[in-house]
């Protein structure tokens, strides 16, 4: 039983340290914003293939 308590205590302390680091990152690090453009390739249309209408 003492080894289980020691293991759980160690895991809780490690989880607290990790949680504290994450909280510090949230409060102290400010992300930089910049404009971004992403080109999305359109599929080539086959003139012989039937197309479905999007309207119903």
PDBQT receptor file of N, H, CA, C and O in Angstrom, charges set to zero:
ATOM      1  N   UNK A   1       0.810  -1.203   0.000  1.00  0.00    +0.000 N 
ATOM      2  CA  UNK A   1       0.000   0.000   0.000  1.00  0.00    +0.000 C 
ATOM      3  C   UNK A   1       0.855   1.270   0.000  1.00  0.00    +0.000 C 
ATOM      4  O   UNK A   1       0.497   2.226  -0.687  1.00  0.00    +0.000 OA
ATOM      5  N   UNK A   2       1.964   1.322   0.736  1.00  0.00    +0.000 N 
ATOM      6  H   UNK A   2       2.256   0.545   1.294  1.00  0.00    +0.000 HD
ATOM      7  CA  UNK A   2       2.782   2.544   0.709  1.00  0.00    +0.000 C 
ATOM      8  C   UNK A   2       3.340   2.835  -0.686  1.00  0.00    +0.000 C 
ATOM      9  O   UNK A   2       3.483   4.000  -1.056  1.00  0.00    +0.000 OA
ATOM     10  N   UNK A   3       3.657   1.796  -1.467  1.00  0.00    +0.000 N 
ATOM     11  H   UNK A   3       3.540   0.850  -1.167  1.00  0.00    +0.000 HD
ATOM     12  CA  UNK A   3       4.186   2.054  -2.808  1.00  0.00    +0.000 C 
ATOM     13  C   UNK A   3       3.101   2.620  -3.716  1.00  0.00    +0.000 C 
ATOM     14  O   UNK A   3       3.397   3.415  -4.607  1.00  0.00    +0.000 OA
ATOM     15  N   UNK A   4       1.854   2.222  -3.503  1.00  0.00    +0.000 N 
ATOM     16  H   UNK A   4       1.613   1.576  -2.779  1.00  0.00    +0.000 HD
ATOM     17  CA  UNK A   4       0.758   2.768  -4.302  1.00  0.00    +0.000 C 
ATOM     18  C   UNK A   4       0.558   4.246  -3.984  1.00  0.00    +0.000 C 
ATOM     19  O   UNK A   4       0.359   5.054  -4.891  1.00  0.00    +0.000 OA
ATOM     20  N   UNK A   5       0.610   4.602  -2.714  1.00  0.00    +0.000 N 
ATOM     21  H   UNK A   5       0.772   3.945  -1.977  1.00  0.00    +0.000 HD
ATOM     22  CA  UNK A   5       0.459   5.993  -2.305  1.00  0.00    +0.000 C 
ATOM     23  C   UNK A   5       1.618   6.817  -2.866  1.00  0.00    +0.000 C 
ATOM     24  O   UNK A   5       1.409   7.934  -3.340  1.00  0.00    +0.000 OA
ATOM     25  N   UNK A   6       2.819   6.283  -2.815  1.00  0.00    +0.000 N 
ATOM     26  H   UNK A   6       2.989   5.376  -2.429  1.00  0.00    +0.000 HD
ATOM     27  CA  UNK A   6       3.991   6.980  -3.345  1.00  0.00    +0.000 C 
ATOM     28  C   UNK A   6       3.851   7.182  -4.861  1.00  0.00    +0.000 C 
ATOM     29  O   UNK A   6       4.167   8.255  -5.376  1.00  0.00    +0.000 OA
ATOM     30  N   UNK A   7       3.381   6.160  -5.567  1.00  0.00    +0.000 N 
ATOM     31  H   UNK A   7       3.124   5.289  -5.149  1.00  0.00    +0.000 HD
ATOM     32  CA  UNK A   7       3.183   6.265  -7.014  1.00  0.00    +0.000 C 
ATOM     33  C   UNK A   7       2.126   7.316  -7.349  1.00  0.00    +0.000 C 
ATOM     34  O   UNK A   7       2.341   8.161  -8.218  1.00  0.00    +0.000 OA
ATOM     35  N   UNK A   8       0.993   7.264  -6.666  1.00  0.00    +0.000 N 
ATOM     36  H   UNK A   8       0.818   6.578  -5.960  1.00  0.00    +0.000 HD
ATOM     37  CA  UNK A   8      -0.076   8.229  -6.926  1.00  0.00    +0.000 C 
ATOM     38  C   UNK A   8       0.364   9.651  -6.584  1.00  0.00    +0.000 C 
ATOM     39  O   UNK A   8       0.021  10.591  -7.302  1.00  0.00    +0.000 OA
ATOM     40  N   UNK A   9       1.109   9.819  -5.509  1.00  0.00    +0.000 N 
ATOM     41  H   UNK A   9       1.388   9.056  -4.926  1.00  0.00    +0.000 HD
ATOM     42  CA  UNK A   9       1.613  11.142  -5.134  1.00  0.00    +0.000 C 
ATOM     43  C   UNK A   9       2.563  11.673  -6.203  1.00  0.00    +0.000 C 
ATOM     44  O   UNK A   9       2.483  12.841  -6.584  1.00  0.00    +0.000 OA
ATOM     45  N   UNK A  10       3.452  10.825  -6.679  1.00  0.00    +0.000 N 
ATOM     46  H   UNK A  10       3.516   9.877  -6.369  1.00  0.00    +0.000 HD
ATOM     47  CA  UNK A  10       4.395  11.235  -7.729  1.00  0.00    +0.000 C 
ATOM     48  C   UNK A  10       3.653  11.612  -9.002  1.00  0.00    +0.000 C 
ATOM     49  O   UNK A  10       3.978  12.616  -9.636  1.00  0.00    +0.000 OA
ATOM     50  N   UNK A  11       2.664  10.819  -9.380  1.00  0.00    +0.000 N 
ATOM     51  H   UNK A  11       2.400  10.003  -8.865  1.00  0.00    +0.000 HD
ATOM     52  CA  UNK A  11       1.891  11.123 -10.593  1.00  0.00    +0.000 C 
ATOM     53  C   UNK A  11       1.109  12.424 -10.445  1.00  0.00    +0.000 C 
ATOM     54  O   UNK A  11       1.023  13.210 -11.388  1.00  0.00    +0.000 OA
ATOM     55  N   UNK A  12       0.542  12.651  -9.271  1.00  0.00    +0.000 N 
ATOM     56  H   UNK A  12       0.612  12.012  -8.505  1.00  0.00    +0.000 HD
ATOM     57  CA  UNK A  12      -0.193  13.897  -9.044  1.00  0.00    +0.000 C 
ATOM     58  C   UNK A  12       0.731  15.112  -9.072  1.00  0.00    +0.000 C 
ATOM     59  O   UNK A  12       0.355  16.163  -9.590  1.00  0.00    +0.000 OA
ATOM     60  N   UNK A  13       1.926  14.978  -8.524  1.00  0.00    +0.000 N 
ATOM     61  H   UNK A  13       2.232  14.124  -8.103  1.00  0.00    +0.000 HD
ATOM     62  CA  UNK A  13       2.878  16.087  -8.558  1.00  0.00    +0.000 C 
ATOM     63  C   UNK A  13       3.311  16.372  -9.994  1.00  0.00    +0.000 C 
ATOM     64  O   UNK A  13       3.391  17.531 -10.398  1.00  0.00    +0.000 OA
ATOM     65  N   UNK A  14       3.587  15.332 -10.758  1.00  0.00    +0.000 N 
ATOM     66  H   UNK A  14       3.522  14.389 -10.429  1.00  0.00    +0.000 HD
ATOM     67  CA  UNK A  14       3.960  15.526 -12.169  1.00  0.00    +0.000 C 
ATOM     68  C   UNK A  14       2.820  16.162 -12.963  1.00  0.00    +0.000 C 
ATOM     69  O   UNK A  14       3.056  17.044 -13.788  1.00  0.00    +0.000 OA
ATOM     70  N   UNK A  15       1.591  15.720 -12.718  1.00  0.00    +0.000 N 
ATOM     71  H   UNK A  15       1.399  15.003 -12.048  1.00  0.00    +0.000 HD
ATOM     72  CA  UNK A  15       0.441  16.304 -13.417  1.00  0.00    +0.000 C 
ATOM     73  C   UNK A  15       0.277  17.774 -13.037  1.00  0.00    +0.000 C 
ATOM     74  O   UNK A  15      -0.057  18.598 -13.889  1.00  0.00    +0.000 OA
ATOM     75  N   UNK A  16       0.509  18.111 -11.768  1.00  0.00    +0.000 N 
ATOM     76  H   UNK A  16       0.780  17.441 -11.076  1.00  0.00    +0.000 HD
ATOM     77  CA  UNK A  16       0.428  19.507 -11.330  1.00  0.00    +0.000 C 
ATOM     78  C   UNK A  16       1.496  20.373 -11.990  1.00  0.00    +0.000 C 
ATOM     79  O   UNK A  16       1.226  21.509 -12.378  1.00  0.00    +0.000 OA
ATOM     80  N   UNK A  17       2.709  19.834 -12.116  1.00  0.00    +0.000 N 
ATOM     81  H   UNK A  17       2.928  18.911 -11.801  1.00  0.00    +0.000 HD
ATOM     82  CA  UNK A  17       3.784  20.586 -12.772  1.00  0.00    +0.000 C 
ATOM     83  C   UNK A  17       3.452  20.824 -14.243  1.00  0.00    +0.000 C 
ATOM     84  O   UNK A  17       3.636  21.928 -14.756  1.00  0.00    +0.000 OA
ATOM     85  N   UNK A  18       2.967  19.795 -14.912  1.00  0.00    +0.000 N 
ATOM     86  H   UNK A  18       2.817  18.898 -14.496  1.00  0.00    +0.000 HD
ATOM     87  CA  UNK A  18       2.593  19.935 -16.330  1.00  0.00    +0.000 C 
ATOM     88  C   UNK A  18       1.447  20.934 -16.481  1.00  0.00    +0.000 C 
ATOM     89  O   UNK A  18       1.462  21.767 -17.388  1.00  0.00    +0.000 OA
ATOM     90  N   UNK A  19       0.465  20.852 -15.605  1.00  0.00    +0.000 N 
ATOM     91  H   UNK A  19       0.453  20.176 -14.869  1.00  0.00    +0.000 HD
ATOM     92  CA  UNK A  19      -0.659  21.797 -15.649  1.00  0.00    +0.000 C 
ATOM     93  C   UNK A  19      -0.180  23.230 -15.408  1.00  0.00    +0.000 C 
ATOM     94  O   UNK A  19      -0.656  24.163 -16.054  1.00  0.00    +0.000 OA
ATOM     95  N   UNK A  20       0.754  23.399 -14.487  1.00  0.00    +0.000 N 
ATOM     96  H   UNK A  20       1.141  22.641 -13.962  1.00  0.00    +0.000 HD
ATOM     97  CA  UNK A  20       1.308  24.724 -14.214  1.00  0.00    +0.000 C 
ATOM     98  C   UNK A  20       2.072  25.278 -15.408  1.00  0.00    +0.000 C 
ATOM     99  O   UNK A  20       1.971  26.467 -15.708  1.00  0.00    +0.000 OA
ATOM    100  N   UNK A  21       2.836  24.429 -16.094  1.00  0.00    +0.000 N 
ATOM    101  H   UNK A  21       2.918  23.463 -15.850  1.00  0.00    +0.000 HD
ATOM    102  CA  UNK A  21       3.554  24.864 -17.291  1.00  0.00    +0.000 C 
ATOM    103  C   UNK A  21       2.573  25.280 -18.376  1.00  0.00    +0.000 C 
ATOM    104  O   UNK A  21       2.780  26.296 -19.041  1.00  0.00    +0.000 OA
ATOM    105  N   UNK A  22       1.509  24.508 -18.562  1.00  0.00    +0.000 N 
ATOM    106  H   UNK A  22       1.341  23.683 -18.022  1.00  0.00    +0.000 HD
ATOM    107  CA  UNK A  22       0.510  24.859 -19.582  1.00  0.00    +0.000 C 
ATOM    108  C   UNK A  22      -0.180  26.175 -19.233  1.00  0.00    +0.000 C 
ATOM    109  O   UNK A  22      -0.423  26.991 -20.122  1.00  0.00    +0.000 OA
ATOM    110  N   UNK A  23      -0.496  26.396 -17.973  1.00  0.00    +0.000 N 
ATOM    111  H   UNK A  23      -0.299  25.734 -17.250  1.00  0.00    +0.000 HD
ATOM    112  CA  UNK A  23      -1.130  27.648 -17.562  1.00  0.00    +0.000 C 
ATOM    113  C   UNK A  23      -0.183  28.824 -17.785  1.00  0.00    +0.000 C 
ATOM    114  O   UNK A  23      -0.616  29.897 -18.205  1.00  0.00    +0.000 OA
ATOM    115  N   UNK A  24       1.104  28.629 -17.508  1.00  0.00    +0.000 N 
ATOM    116  H   UNK A  24       1.456  27.758 -17.166  1.00  0.00    +0.000 HD
ATOM    117  CA  UNK A  24       2.083  29.693 -17.734  1.00  0.00    +0.000 C 
ATOM    118  C   UNK A  24       2.183  30.022 -19.217  1.00  0.00    +0.000 C 
ATOM    119  O   UNK A  24       2.305  31.192 -19.580  1.00  0.00    +0.000 OA
ATOM    120  N   UNK A  25       2.134  29.021 -20.072  1.00  0.00    +0.000 N 
ATOM    121  H   UNK A  25       2.036  28.070 -19.778  1.00  0.00    +0.000 HD
ATOM    122  CA  UNK A  25       2.167  29.274 -21.514  1.00  0.00    +0.000 C 
ATOM    123  C   UNK A  25       0.941  30.068 -21.960  1.00  0.00    +0.000 C 
ATOM    124  O   UNK A  25       1.045  30.954 -22.810  1.00  0.00    +0.000 OA
ATOM    125  N   UNK A  26      -0.208  29.754 -21.393  1.00  0.00    +0.000 N 
ATOM    126  H   UNK A  26      -0.293  29.035 -20.703  1.00  0.00    +0.000 HD
ATOM    127  CA  UNK A  26      -1.426  30.474 -21.768  1.00  0.00    +0.000 C 
ATOM    128  C   UNK A  26      -1.337  31.944 -21.367  1.00  0.00    +0.000 C 
ATOM    129  O   UNK A  26      -1.737  32.820 -22.133  1.00  0.00    +0.000 OA
ATOM    130  N   UNK A  27      -0.823  32.216 -20.191  1.00  0.00    +0.000 N 
ATOM    131  H   UNK A  27      -0.497  31.504 -19.568  1.00  0.00    +0.000 HD
ATOM    132  CA  UNK A  27      -0.796  33.584 -19.686  1.00  0.00    +0.000 C 
ATOM    133  C   UNK A  27       0.354  34.422 -20.244  1.00  0.00    +0.000 C 
ATOM    134  O   UNK A  27       0.189  35.625 -20.450  1.00  0.00    +0.000 OA
ATOM    135  N   UNK A  28       1.507  33.816 -20.491  1.00  0.00    +0.000 N 
ATOM    136  H   UNK A  28       1.641  32.839 -20.324  1.00  0.00    +0.000 HD
ATOM    137  CA  UNK A  28       2.688  34.606 -20.822  1.00  0.00    +0.000 C 
ATOM    138  C   UNK A  28       3.070  34.618 -22.295  1.00  0.00    +0.000 C 
ATOM    139  O   UNK A  28       3.840  35.487 -22.703  1.00  0.00    +0.000 OA
ATOM    140  N   UNK A  29       2.573  33.701 -23.109  1.00  0.00    +0.000 N 
ATOM    141  H   UNK A  29       1.947  32.995 -22.778  1.00  0.00    +0.000 HD
ATOM    142  CA  UNK A  29       2.957  33.650 -24.520  1.00  0.00    +0.000 C 
ATOM    143  C   UNK A  29       1.820  34.212 -25.365  1.00  0.00    +0.000 C 
ATOM    144  O   UNK A  29       0.687  33.737 -25.291  1.00  0.00    +0.000 OA
ATOM    145  N   UNK A  30       2.129  35.221 -26.163  1.00  0.00    +0.000 N 
ATOM    146  H   UNK A  30       3.049  35.607 -26.223  1.00  0.00    +0.000 HD
ATOM    147  CA  UNK A  30       1.140  35.843 -27.039  1.00  0.00    +0.000 C 
ATOM    148  C   UNK A  30       1.436  35.423 -28.486  1.00  0.00    +0.000 C 
ATOM    149  O   UNK A  30       2.520  35.706 -28.996  1.00  0.00    +0.000 OA
ATOM    150  N   UNK A  31       0.494  34.757 -29.145  1.00  0.00    +0.000 N 
ATOM    151  H   UNK A  31      -0.386  34.527 -28.731  1.00  0.00    +0.000 HD
ATOM    152  CA  UNK A  31       0.747  34.335 -30.523  1.00  0.00    +0.000 C 
ATOM    153  C   UNK A  31       0.773  35.535 -31.473  1.00  0.00    +0.000 C 
ATOM    154  O   UNK A  31       0.092  36.535 -31.244  1.00  0.00    +0.000 OA
ATOM    155  N   UNK A  32       1.553  35.426 -32.521  1.00  0.00    +0.000 N 
ATOM    156  H   UNK A  32       2.106  34.614 -32.707  1.00  0.00    +0.000 HD
ATOM    157  CA  UNK A  32       1.600  36.485 -33.524  1.00  0.00    +0.000 C 
ATOM    158  C   UNK A  32       0.569  36.186 -34.599  1.00  0.00    +0.000 C 
ATOM    159  O   UNK A  32       0.431  35.046 -35.044  1.00  0.00    +0.000 OA
ATOM    160  N   UNK A  33      -0.149  37.214 -35.010  1.00  0.00    +0.000 N 
ATOM    161  H   UNK A  33      -0.036  38.140 -34.649  1.00  0.00    +0.000 HD
ATOM    162  CA  UNK A  33      -1.164  37.046 -36.045  1.00  0.00    +0.000 C 
ATOM    163  C   UNK A  33      -0.618  37.589 -37.349  1.00  0.00    +0.000 C 
ATOM    164  O   UNK A  33       0.004  38.651 -37.383  1.00  0.00    +0.000 OA
ATOM    165  N   UNK A  34      -0.853  36.857 -38.416  1.00  0.00    +0.000 N 
ATOM    166  H   UNK A  34      -1.358  35.994 -38.389  1.00  0.00    +0.000 HD
ATOM    167  CA  UNK A  34      -0.458  37.327 -39.734  1.00  0.00    +0.000 C 
ATOM    168  C   UNK A  34      -1.424  36.766 -40.761  1.00  0.00    +0.000 C 
ATOM    169  O   UNK A  34      -2.059  35.732 -40.550  1.00  0.00    +0.000 OA
ATOM    170  N   UNK A  35      -1.519  37.474 -41.875  1.00  0.00    +0.000 N 
ATOM    171  H   UNK A  35      -1.004  38.314 -42.046  1.00  0.00    +0.000 HD
ATOM    172  CA  UNK A  35      -2.443  37.069 -42.918  1.00  0.00    +0.000 C 
ATOM    173  C   UNK A  35      -1.889  35.856 -43.650  1.00  0.00    +0.000 C 
ATOM    174  O   UNK A  35      -0.685  35.745 -43.881  1.00  0.00    +0.000 OA
ATOM    175  N   UNK A  36      -2.792  34.951 -44.011  1.00  0.00    +0.000 N 
ATOM    176  H   UNK A  36      -3.770  35.041 -43.824  1.00  0.00    +0.000 HD
ATOM    177  CA  UNK A  36      -2.369  33.719 -44.658  1.00  0.00    +0.000 C 
ATOM    178  C   UNK A  36      -3.303  33.412 -45.817  1.00  0.00    +0.000 C 
ATOM    179  O   UNK A  36      -4.520  33.541 -45.687  1.00  0.00    +0.000 OA
ATOM    180  N   UNK A  37      -2.744  33.008 -46.940  1.00  0.00    +0.000 N 
ATOM    181  H   UNK A  37      -1.755  32.903 -47.045  1.00  0.00    +0.000 HD
ATOM    182  CA  UNK A  37      -3.532  32.652 -48.111  1.00  0.00    +0.000 C 
ATOM    183  C   UNK A  37      -3.209  31.216 -48.498  1.00  0.00    +0.000 C 
ATOM    184  O   UNK A  37      -2.043  30.846 -48.635  1.00  0.00    +0.000 OA
ATOM    185  N   UNK A  38      -4.250  30.412 -48.672  1.00  0.00    +0.000 N 
ATOM    186  H   UNK A  38      -5.197  30.713 -48.561  1.00  0.00    +0.000 HD
ATOM    187  CA  UNK A  38      -4.076  29.018 -49.059  1.00  0.00    +0.000 C 
ATOM    188  C   UNK A  38      -4.822  28.804 -50.366  1.00  0.00    +0.000 C 
ATOM    189  O   UNK A  38      -6.024  29.053 -50.456  1.00  0.00    +0.000 OA
ATOM    190  N   UNK A  39      -4.099  28.339 -51.377  1.00  0.00    +0.000 N 
ATOM    191  H   UNK A  39      -3.122  28.136 -51.304  1.00  0.00    +0.000 HD
ATOM    192  CA  UNK A  39      -4.741  28.050 -52.653  1.00  0.00    +0.000 C 
ATOM    193  C   UNK A  39      -5.282  26.625 -52.630  1.00  0.00    +0.000 C 
ATOM    194  O   UNK A  39      -4.568  25.675 -52.308  1.00  0.00    +0.000 OA
ATOM    195  N   UNK A  40      -6.552  26.502 -52.978  1.00  0.00    +0.000 N 
ATOM    196  H   UNK A  40      -7.132  27.273 -53.239  1.00  0.00    +0.000 HD
ATOM    197  CA  UNK A  40      -7.204  25.198 -53.005  1.00  0.00    +0.000 C 
ATOM    198  C   UNK A  40      -7.387  24.810 -54.461  1.00  0.00    +0.000 C 
ATOM    199  O   UNK A  40      -8.079  25.513 -55.198  1.00  0.00    +0.000 OA
ATOM    200  N   UNK A  41      -6.786  23.711 -54.895  1.00  0.00    +0.000 N 
ATOM    201  H   UNK A  41      -6.224  23.140 -54.297  1.00  0.00    +0.000 HD
ATOM    202  CA  UNK A  41      -6.933  23.329 -56.296  1.00  0.00    +0.000 C 
ATOM    203  C   UNK A  41      -8.347  22.827 -56.583  1.00  0.00    +0.000 C 
ATOM    204  O   UNK A  41      -8.906  22.042 -55.816  1.00  0.00    +0.000 OA
ATOM    205  N   UNK A  42      -8.912  23.285 -57.685  1.00  0.00    +0.000 N 
ATOM    206  H   UNK A  42      -8.458  23.923 -58.307  1.00  0.00    +0.000 HD
ATOM    207  CA  UNK A  42     -10.235  22.832 -58.088  1.00  0.00    +0.000 C 
ATOM    208  C   UNK A  42     -10.093  21.602 -58.969  1.00  0.00    +0.000 C 
ATOM    209  O   UNK A  42      -9.146  21.516 -59.751  1.00  0.00    +0.000 OA
ATOM    210  N   UNK A  43     -11.011  20.652 -58.861  1.00  0.00    +0.000 N 
ATOM    211  H   UNK A  43     -11.780  20.722 -58.225  1.00  0.00    +0.000 HD
ATOM    212  CA  UNK A  43     -10.910  19.466 -59.711  1.00  0.00    +0.000 C 
ATOM    213  C   UNK A  43     -11.179  19.843 -61.171  1.00  0.00    +0.000 C 
ATOM    214  O   UNK A  43     -11.996  20.717 -61.461  1.00  0.00    +0.000 OA
ATOM    215  N   UNK A  44     -10.490  19.179 -62.063  1.00  0.00    +0.000 N 
ATOM    216  H   UNK A  44      -9.826  18.469 -61.828  1.00  0.00    +0.000 HD
ATOM    217  CA  UNK A  44     -10.688  19.416 -63.497  1.00  0.00    +0.000 C 
ATOM    218  C   UNK A  44     -12.058  18.864 -63.894  1.00  0.00    +0.000 C 
ATOM    219  O   UNK A  44     -12.424  17.749 -63.522  1.00  0.00    +0.000 OA
ATOM    220  N   UNK A  45     -12.801  19.659 -64.653  1.00  0.00    +0.000 N 
ATOM    221  H   UNK A  45     -12.503  20.564 -64.956  1.00  0.00    +0.000 HD
ATOM    222  CA  UNK A  45     -14.127  19.225 -65.086  1.00  0.00    +0.000 C 
ATOM    223  C   UNK A  45     -14.004  18.478 -66.411  1.00  0.00    +0.000 C 
ATOM    224  O   UNK A  45     -13.333  18.940 -67.335  1.00  0.00    +0.000 OA
ATOM    225  N   UNK A  46     -14.647  17.337 -66.494  1.00  0.00    +0.000 N 
ATOM    226  H   UNK A  46     -15.192  16.962 -65.744  1.00  0.00    +0.000 HD
ATOM    227  CA  UNK A  46     -14.680  16.551 -67.726  1.00  0.00    +0.000 C 
ATOM    228  C   UNK A  46     -15.939  16.958 -68.483  1.00  0.00    +0.000 C 
ATOM    229  O   UNK A  46     -17.040  16.755 -67.970  1.00  0.00    +0.000 OA
ATOM    230  N   UNK A  47     -15.818  17.537 -69.709  1.00  0.00    +0.000 N 
ATOM    231  H   UNK A  47     -14.924  17.702 -70.125  1.00  0.00    +0.000 HD
ATOM    232  CA  UNK A  47     -17.007  18.014 -70.418  1.00  0.00    +0.000 C 
ATOM    233  C   UNK A  47     -17.986  16.895 -70.781  1.00  0.00    +0.000 C 
ATOM    234  O   UNK A  47     -19.174  17.164 -70.960  1.00  0.00    +0.000 OA
ATOM    235  N   UNK A  48     -17.525  15.661 -70.893  1.00  0.00    +0.000 N 
ATOM    236  H   UNK A  48     -16.560  15.442 -70.748  1.00  0.00    +0.000 HD
ATOM    237  CA  UNK A  48     -18.415  14.561 -71.261  1.00  0.00    +0.000 C 
ATOM    238  C   UNK A  48     -19.163  13.968 -70.087  1.00  0.00    +0.000 C 
ATOM    239  O   UNK A  48     -20.151  13.261 -70.288  1.00  0.00    +0.000 OA
ATOM    240  N   UNK A  49     -18.729  14.230 -68.880  1.00  0.00    +0.000 N 
ATOM    241  H   UNK A  49     -17.927  14.805 -68.717  1.00  0.00    +0.000 HD
ATOM    242  CA  UNK A  49     -19.357  13.629 -67.700  1.00  0.00    +0.000 C 
ATOM    243  C   UNK A  49     -20.592  14.430 -67.293  1.00  0.00    +0.000 C 
ATOM    244  O   UNK A  49     -20.562  15.660 -67.309  1.00  0.00    +0.000 OA
ATOM    245  N   UNK A  50     -21.678  13.746 -66.930  1.00  0.00    +0.000 N 
ATOM    246  H   UNK A  50     -21.703  12.746 -66.917  1.00  0.00    +0.000 HD
ATOM    247  CA  UNK A  50     -22.876  14.471 -66.482  1.00  0.00    +0.000 C 
ATOM    248  C   UNK A  50     -22.616  15.117 -65.122  1.00  0.00    +0.000 C 
ATOM    249  O   UNK A  50     -21.931  14.546 -64.273  1.00  0.00    +0.000 OA
ATOM    250  N   UNK A  51     -23.164  16.298 -64.929  1.00  0.00    +0.000 N 
ATOM    251  H   UNK A  51     -23.720  16.761 -65.619  1.00  0.00    +0.000 HD
ATOM    252  CA  UNK A  51     -23.012  16.993 -63.658  1.00  0.00    +0.000 C 
ATOM    253  C   UNK A  51     -24.339  16.996 -62.926  1.00  0.00    +0.000 C 
ATOM    254  O   UNK A  51     -25.406  17.018 -63.540  1.00  0.00    +0.000 OA
ATOM    255  N   UNK A  52     -24.259  16.975 -61.625  1.00  0.00    +0.000 N 
ATOM    256  H   UNK A  52     -23.393  16.957 -61.126  1.00  0.00    +0.000 HD
ATOM    257  CA  UNK A  52     -25.474  17.011 -60.806  1.00  0.00    +0.000 C 
ATOM    258  C   UNK A  52     -25.700  18.440 -60.350  1.00  0.00    +0.000 C 
ATOM    259  O   UNK A  52     -24.758  19.156 -60.013  1.00  0.00    +0.000 OA
ATOM    260  N   UNK A  53     -26.954  18.841 -60.344  1.00  0.00    +0.000 N 
ATOM    261  H   UNK A  53     -27.720  18.258 -60.618  1.00  0.00    +0.000 HD
ATOM    262  CA  UNK A  53     -27.290  20.179 -59.894  1.00  0.00    +0.000 C 
ATOM    263  C   UNK A  53     -27.261  20.224 -58.374  1.00  0.00    +0.000 C 
ATOM    264  O   UNK A  53     -27.667  19.272 -57.707  1.00  0.00    +0.000 OA
ATOM    265  N   UNK A  54     -26.777  21.339 -57.831  1.00  0.00    +0.000 N 
ATOM    266  H   UNK A  54     -26.447  22.112 -58.372  1.00  0.00    +0.000 HD
ATOM    267  CA  UNK A  54     -26.752  21.488 -56.389  1.00  0.00    +0.000 C 
ATOM    268  C   UNK A  54     -28.082  21.993 -55.851  1.00  0.00    +0.000 C 
ATOM    269  O   UNK A  54     -28.362  21.872 -54.659  1.00  0.00    +0.000 OA
ATOM    270  N   UNK A  55     -28.904  22.560 -56.736  1.00  0.00    +0.000 N 
ATOM    271  H   UNK A  55     -28.676  22.658 -57.705  1.00  0.00    +0.000 HD
ATOM    272  CA  UNK A  55     -30.225  23.035 -56.298  1.00  0.00    +0.000 C 
ATOM    273  C   UNK A  55     -31.199  21.882 -56.257  1.00  0.00    +0.000 C 
ATOM    274  O   UNK A  55     -31.090  20.935 -57.035  1.00  0.00    +0.000 OA
ATOM    275  N   UNK A  56     -32.135  21.965 -55.364  1.00  0.00    +0.000 N 
ATOM    276  H   UNK A  56     -32.224  22.735 -54.732  1.00  0.00    +0.000 HD
ATOM    277  CA  UNK A  56     -33.155  20.917 -55.259  1.00  0.00    +0.000 C 
ATOM    278  C   UNK A  56     -34.505  21.496 -55.497  1.00  0.00    +0.000 C 
ATOM    279  O   UNK A  56     -35.502  20.776 -55.453  1.00  0.00    +0.000 OA
TER     280      UNK A  56
